[in-house]
Each structure stands twice: as structure tokens, then as C-alpha cells.
Amino acid sequence: MVHITGKSSLQPERGLECPRCGCVHFRVLYTRRAVGGRLLRRRVCRHCGRRFMTYGVVGNARPGTDSQPAGTPAC
């Protein structure tokens, strides 16, 4: 008999999950630049209210993505 451990390849990746309840719905409280050009985001879970921080890498914008805030004219 073979036992498979870990996540099944049949289940899709859920991405970011709340460390407390496993919910995938968050609200970003604020975003700041961190040391080394990374982004620091303070998030709160919409289900249980737990707050935690995530870090992201700032990269080049992909062609066709909107990199300006809404309502600003494009140059």
C-alpha cells in the first residue's frame, strides 16, 4: 500500500491563507516599502480578524497592466 503525504496534485493551490482559520479573504490595511525594495503589506483576515504581514518583491510591470491609479490620465 502506498501512502501519499503532502498536498494532492488534484487540489488547486489556494494561495495565501490565514494562519489562524485558513480563510483566503483578506483586506490590506496598508502597504509600505521595506528594506531591499520589497513591499510590506499589513493584512487582516475578513473571517477571524487576525492581522499579519506579507512581503512581496517589486518587479517590472507586465505590458498591458495598469500601473497608474484610477482616474489619472496616461502620458
Helices and strands as residue ranges (DSSP letters): E 26-33, G 35-37, E 38-45, E 51-57
